[in-house]
Amino acid sequence: MTEKDGTSIFGNKKSIAGLSAVAVTLLIFIGFAGLNVVPEGNKGVKLEQGRAVGELEPGWHWVVPVYQDVVTLSTRTETYTMSSSQSSRAIEQNARAEDAISVKTEEGLNSQMDISIRYRMKPDQAQEVYSRLGPTEAVVRKLIRPTAREEIRTSASTYDITEIYSVNRSDFRESVESDIRDDFNEYGFIVDKVQVRNIQLPEQVEKAIEKKES
């Protein structure tokens, strides 16, 4: 074997070793890049090229990098609050809070109120929820907020202001809760409770009450 040949063989061995090291490093990188964890209290939705193809339980899962991905949706009880006052927003820690809702009563009077909705996603409908609505923020934007506001306003239009404002306003609250529950159920969500707080009387009604009491 000539020196030239020996050098060639030695060089080939170094090249093969280098390529092997690169291949092993690449495989390790792909292995770690494909690992995804679905946290407890969530359901994973497996995506292939952006399309939902399956559901994943909490824990570690491996998917093909770039081609596949995992998004998570909460199965815990969430609270969505529509409130204009900081004190009401603080009632629920970590609550999603937006502006108070303005309604028009049966007699055509305008009133503002704070509403909190406790809801949770059905664990076995994560894929359908994602396919229809998208990730968590899209769920709030497309379902939770508009549906709640529409049903609250619809229910308020069938009650006069005294029925809504009275201490015994359970009929109004139950009407709102029933309508919201039906709509949420259609999209894979369960409503646990609806709370109505801080109902503001229209100015003319407040003046009438003050005049009566004076």
Buried (B, 14 or more C-beta within 10 A) or exposed (E): EEEEEEEEEEEEEEEEEEEEEEEEEEEEEEEEEBEBBBEEEBBBBBBEEEEBEEBBEBEEBBBEBEEBBBBBBBBEEBBBBBBBEEEBBEBBEEBBBBEBBBBEBEEEBEBBBBBBBBBBBBEEBBBBBBEBBBEBEEBBEBBBBEBBBEBBBEBBEEBEBEBBBEEEBEEBBEBBBEBBBEBBEEBBBEBEEBBBBBBBBBEEBEEEEEEEEE
